[in-house]
Each structure stands twice: as C-alpha cells, then as structure tokens.
C-alpha cells in the first residue's frame, strides 16, 4: 500500500514536472531502512524480557527526542 502511495507521487511529480521524484524515492527508501533497523532492535530487546534493556532503549529514544527538539532550526 505504501509503495502505491510513493509510486502515485512519483507519477504526479513527473507529470507536473516538479522534479522531486528522485528525492522522494530516496526519502522513502531511507525511511524503510530506518524503520527496519528500529523494528529489529525493538523486537530483540522486547523478546529478551529484560526490564533494564527496555528501560535503556526507552531512555535512548527519549534522549534522542530531547536532543532533536533542542537542536536549532537550520
């Protein structure tokens, strides 16, 4: 389903000559790669049933969130 959405946007970009097709495709592939890595990490951590590992991962995600919010806009 997501592939159809990206393909539709690629077609519209080409028809309207927006020239954003390649960057859209790169962004979609990058998103898929990042989500795959995060899902694999979370699956392994939660499968271990280790409270400290889950707490550590939660803390890491929260620290990344805080760091991203405090970063100045560029």
Secondary structure, DSSP 8 states (H G I E B T S, - for coil): -HHHHHHHHHHHHHHTT---HHHHHHHHHHHHHHHHHHHHHHHHHHHHT-HHHHHHHHHHHHHHHHHHHHS---
